[in-house]
Amino acid sequence: MNRKVVLAVAVAALLSACGGGGGGDGAPPPPEAAFNLDAAFANTLTKGISFPNLRANYNGVSFQLSISSTPTTDGVFLSQTYRRAIESSTVAINGQPGPVASSTLYFTLAPVTLVGGMDDSGLTIFTPQGSLPTAASVGSSGPYTRADTYVSDSNRTLLGQTVMSWSLEPDTATTAWACLVYSGMDGFQFEKDCYRIDAVGTIFNAKATMNLTDGTTLTFE
């Protein structure tokens, strides 16, 4: 979604004089287990999540990422009625909050399929590229969907394209990190949002990684 680009651009502008960076973790993989990523993503949309205090530090600058997803009433997108959820996020820098990026997602369930989105930047149409697995093993990954953003329904001037994929990363013997990965059409991975889940998709925590075009990587935990 466009909110990813908005956040990355805002942070990049404030780090433009700082140079590059890096981040990551090296948790050992759990024993062979299966995790329901489809259920986890459904939980974010239908039950809601709120993680207001994900933090990163770089060159003495403190960043705080707040993300939330709130289910709302069904709504019409391109003449059809779908389930809806409102996603919001903002980045505070040294305690000073930035603008809130908010978008409305339209989707169906079983499996979770993103259909469309609306925000201040325009209208987004999703084209499925795969499904989120119901029994994924740690280390697996795959395609999910492509997001094409236009000025509006009546003005189909293409503003941007984002490819979304999924991955399942190690955590503990009973939990894993279920991640949605956002990349440009050129293959540049600019954000990864991960949720700590158990086998049935219950969400316990979140973290996010932003990769900026200047080589800076911010890891919010």
Secondary structure as UniProt FT lines:
FT   HELIX           2..15
FT   TURN            16..18
FT   HELIX           37..46
FT   STRAND          49..58
FT   TURN            59..60
FT   STRAND          61..77
FT   TURN            78..79
FT   STRAND          80..93
FT   TURN            94..95
FT   STRAND          96..97
FT   STRAND          101..108
FT   TURN            109..112
FT   STRAND          113..119
FT   TURN            120..121
FT   STRAND          122..128
FT   TURN            138..139
FT   STRAND          141..150
FT   STRAND          158..170
FT   STRAND          176..184
FT   TURN            185..186
FT   STRAND          189..197
FT   TURN            199..200
FT   STRAND          203..211
FT   TURN            213..214
FT   STRAND          217..220
//
